[in-house]
Amino acid sequence: MNKRLLYYSEEEAMSRIYRKLLANAHIPEKYLDCTFDNFDTDFMPENAKRAKKMKSFAENIFKVMEIPQSAYLFSYRNGTGKTHIAVATAKLALWQFVKRIYQQNPFKYRRRGNNLNEFNHYAPVFFMSEKNYLWKKKQYRTRNQEVLQEVELIENAIINSDLLIIDDFFKERDTEFTFGELTAWLCQRYDYNKPVIFTSNEDFKIFRPGFEGNPYLETEHYYSATYLYSRIEEMTQGFQFVFDDYKDYREN
């Protein structure tokens, strides 16, 4: 019998694993095509060096996990490519997981008939939108099973994923509920030494203790805000990137 009928090529086998884990990564469809190769570094050359560092972050994801090292991608305006770079990093990091999995048992994954069911609930890399999650979490009385299942999926990823992307961090932060959720996320990742990539239009440094520009300086949320600052500062030291934003990347 033709061996070609019995086995996938190495490329085919790895692609099958990758597609399975990419589906589990929860990346919105509109971002699925984002890569480092199609990030327009000519549009705002100032952001090219940040993209290069995040590419290295992804290529060395296992070292990143050992440190652990998180990253904060910030710009005041939308459309600078922060989410594009975060997703590109997530996808390239995912390839590193795929290569490690494949190398552990090439014969197993090249053999046809393997349905990869072992990865049905495995999400080493996971993308979540702060706003999307918070809105759905507030629907705790809903009977909509799809909403409840997604909340459970995200909460599981916050605890268990090896690399978590939180998009639009600090998008909503004006209630006790929101601060409680943000603090819980950070505690989980910090306590278990697991990296996060944050994208945000808010400079987290404004929440530092004693800063006169801290919007919560004389409010009940002051402690929560300064706590978040201290955790993010420690987690992302060395990978805090301010993206230039004098043009809108999406309008190019």
PyMOL commands that set and color helices and strands:
alter all, ss='L'
color gray80, all
select helices_A, chain A and resi 3-6+10-24+29-31+45-59+61-66+82-104+106-110+117-119+130-137+145-160+176-191+204-207+222-236+249-251
alter helices_A, ss='H'
color red, helices_A
select strands_A, chain A and resi 71-74+125-129+163-167+196-200+240-242
alter strands_A, ss='S'
color yellow, strands_A
deselect
rebuild
show_as cartoon
